[in-house]
Every structure is written in C-alpha cells, then in structure tokens.
Amino acid sequence: MGADLPVGCATALANVTLLAPIPRPRKNIFGIGLNYLDHVTESAQALDTSADLPRQPVIFSKPPTAVIGPAS
C-alpha cells in the first residue's frame, strides 16, 4: 500500500502513536454493518451466515467502554 502513495505522503508506523478513534465517548457509538459486499462475504465465511447483501442496513451500537486503542 505505501509503495502506491506519492513521495512524502506516508509516515512510518514507528513514528506515530495509534490511539482509539474517539478517545472518551460519552454515549454509545452507533454503526452500520454489512454495508458493502466484501464485508458480507467475509462475514459469511467466518460466521457461516448468508452471503447476500442485506436489503436494509444492519444497525448496531457499542458501549463507550468498547472503544479502545490498538495496544489495549
């Protein structure tokens, strides 16, 4: 991936600190799942579910305590 970027557009992972996308959410986070075909296909293989794209959005929520950084 990095090789496809123009010179100067990428930063080495060793030079950054990855954090949670929302540091301290105060309320539940809402998301939409299975909203593109590759994700539906991946989920169907991993979870033995339908490989058909849902007709309606799959909406879910996560509590604030579920938001963590990559090293947590």
C-alpha positions in Angstrom: 0.0 0.0 0.0 2.7 2.5 1.0 4.5 1.9 -2.3 1.5 3.2 -4.2 1.4 6.6 -2.4 3.2 9.7 -3.7 6.5 10.5 -2.1 6.1 12.3 1.2 2.5 11.2 1.8 3.3 8.3 4.1 4.7 8.1 7.7 6.4 5.1 9.1 4.3 3.3 11.7 7.3 3.6 14.1 6.9 7.4 14.0 3.3 7.6 15.1 1.2 6.6 18.1 -2.1 4.8 17.3 -5.0 5.8 19.6 -8.7 5.0 19.9 -10.7 6.7 17.1 -12.8 8.5 19.7 -10.7 9.0 22.9 -13.5 9.2 25.5 -17.0 8.8 24.1 -19.7 9.8 26.5 -22.5 7.8 24.9 -23.0 4.6 22.9 -21.4 4.5 19.4 -23.7 3.6 16.6 -22.5 1.8 13.5 -23.8 0.2 10.3 -22.6 -3.3 9.5 -22.6 -5.5 6.4 -22.9 -2.4 4.2 -20.6 -3.5 1.4 -20.2 -6.8 -0.4 -16.7 -7.7 0.7 -17.7 -7.4 4.3 -20.8 -9.5 3.8 -18.6 -12.2 2.0 -16.0 -12.1 4.8 -18.7 -12.4 7.5 -20.5 -15.2 5.7 -17.3 -17.2 5.5 -16.3 -16.6 9.2 -19.7 -16.9 10.7 -21.5 -19.3 8.3 -24.2 -16.7 7.5 -25.8 -15.5 4.3 -23.6 -14.2 1.6 -26.4 -11.9 0.3 -26.1 -8.2 0.8 -28.9 -7.2 3.3 -31.8 -5.3 1.9 -31.8 -2.9 4.9 -28.9 -1.5 7.0 -27.7 -3.6 9.9 -27.5 -1.0 12.7 -25.7 -1.8 16.0 -24.3 0.0 19.0 -21.3 -0.4 21.2 -20.9 0.9 24.7 -18.3 3.6 25.4 -16.1 1.0 27.2 -15.8 -0.9 23.9 -13.7 1.9 22.3 -10.1 1.1 22.9 -6.8 1.7 21.2 -4.8 -0.9 19.3 -2.5 -1.8 22.2 -5.2 -2.0 24.9 
